[in-house]
Amino acid sequence: MSRKAKLGALGVLLLGVVEHWPITTIHEVRGRIEPKAGFGFFYGLRFTLDGRKTNLYDLENKVIRKLGDARIHAAINCASRSCPTLAGAPYQGSTLEQQLHAAARPFASSAPHVDVNEGARVVRLSLIYDWFAGDFGDVLAWVEANADPAVAEPLGRARAEGWPIEYVPYDWSLNAQP
């Protein structure tokens, strides 16, 4: 059994970075063909899950997103600075509800994911909210429902007054720790 098959999705993600080190972004991981940035990392790193070969893209879009809970976007990490924070413990079935709630709170409450700029009268959001808008439904309502009160309150005013949304450019550089 290969190292990738033993590691699972998170292990493949981390191994993909380590095996291609030194890199500054996951887009430097190349596949045999490169129709778009990130192809090698998200499509090319293959591993076995439940007896079937898959990749990170299919795991996210054909398995995890099918669960129908937008909070998973707060739990998925792609080793990039604009990603949600990587959890310090594995997600477990018995504690998944609490873990997803704990992941959603900072994702809905802090930059670069959410910034309610009252001076400019604009709401700045991570591109994750745009890319996966269908998963969130009313994006601002989802953010408001999951945010800390200090963010939810001004966001409620922004929604009521119809402030525009700006999506922050995604930072694909590695979220390396010092």
N, C-alpha and C positions, 0 to 999 in steps of 0.2 A: 504494500500500500504506500502511495506517495506521501510525502510530507504534507502536501496541500490537502489530500483526502482526509488526513487525520485532524487537520486544524479547524475545519469548518470555515464559515464565511469571514468572521472577524480575523481568524488566523491567516486566511488567504489575503485579506486586505493588508494586514501588517507585513506578511511575508512578501507581498508584491512590492512594498516600499523597500524592505531590507534587501531583497535579492537584486534590486536595481539601484541600490545606493552607490554613489551619492546622486540624489536627484533633488530638485527644488519644488517640483510639482508632479502629481500623478500623471499628468499629460506627457511626461517624458518616458513613461512605460509604453513601449511600442508593441503592436501586434504584427502579424504577417502582412496585413493590409491596414491602412489607416484612413478610412473614409471620413472620420471626424476626430477631433481632439478627445482624448480619454478612451478611445476604442481599445487600445492594448490593455489598459488597466481594467476597465469595466467588462469587456467582452472576452479578452484574450486570456485572462487568468481564470483557468477552469479548475473545478474541484468536484468531488462526488458528494451529493447530498441525497440521503434516502435511496442509495443505489443508482442514482442517475447523475450524469455529468451536467454541470450547470456553470454559470458564471455570475459575477456580482450584479450585472444588469438584470438578468432573468430572475435571480433570487429576489431582488427588490421589486420588480414590476410584475412578475408572474406568480409570486408567492406572498411576500410580505404586504404589498399594497392591496392584495385581494382580501386581506383581513378587514378592510373597511374602517380603519381607525386612523384618522389623520395624525394622531399623536406619534405614530411610528416615524414620521419625518423628523421629530425631535430626538429620536433614538438612533437613527441611522447616521453613521459617520463615514466619510470618504477620505479621511486623512488630510483634509484641506482646511485652511483657516476659517473659511466661511461655514464650515459644517457645524452642526450642533456639537456640544461637548460630549466626548466619549464617556460613557458610564464607567464607574469604577468597579462594577461587578457585572457578571453575566445576567442577562434577562432570564427569568425563571417563570414558568407557568403559574406557580403558586403565588407569586408576588408581582406578576406582570401589570396588573391594573395600577398598583401603587407606583411601580417603576416608570410606567408611561406617564402618569400624572406628574411625577417628580421631574421627568425629562421635559415635559411640555411647559412647565412653569418658567424656567429660565429662557427657553426658546421663544416664548411669547412675551418676554419681559425685558430683554436686554439687547443692546447693539452687539453685533451687526445684524441681528435677526429682526429686531423691532426698535424703531426710534420715532417717538411722537414728538416732533419738533414744533412746539407751540409758537415760537417766535416766527418761524417761516410758514406756519399753518400747513404743514405737510406731514404725512405719515410715510416713513421710509421703512421698507421691508426687505428681507432677504429674497433673492430670486427663487428660493425654494417655494415660497408662497405663490409665486407666479407659475413656475414650472408645474406645480402639482395643485393648481387652483381647484380643480375638480374634486380633489380629495378633501379639501377644506370647506367646500360650499361657500358660504359668505365668509371670506377670508378675515375681514375685520371683526366680524362677530366671533369667529373662532379664536382669534388672538385675544380679544377682550375677555372672553369666557375663561381663557387659560392663563391670563397674565396676572402678575402681582397687582394688588389694588392701586399702587402708585402709578402703574402704566395703564391699567384698565380704565381708571377714571378719566384721564385726559383723552384716551382713545375713544371712549364713549362720546365725549364732546366733539371730537374730530369727526366721528361717524355721523352724529346728528347734524353737524354743520356742513358735511359733504367735502371735507378736505381731500385734496388729491393724494394718490398713492404714488410714490417713487420707489422703484426697485433698485437696490444697491448692487453695483457690480460684484460678481462672485469672485472671491479671492481663492484661486486654486492652488496657491503655494502651500507647501506642507505645513501642517500644524505642529511642527517639531517642537519638542520641549527642550529647554536649556539643559 
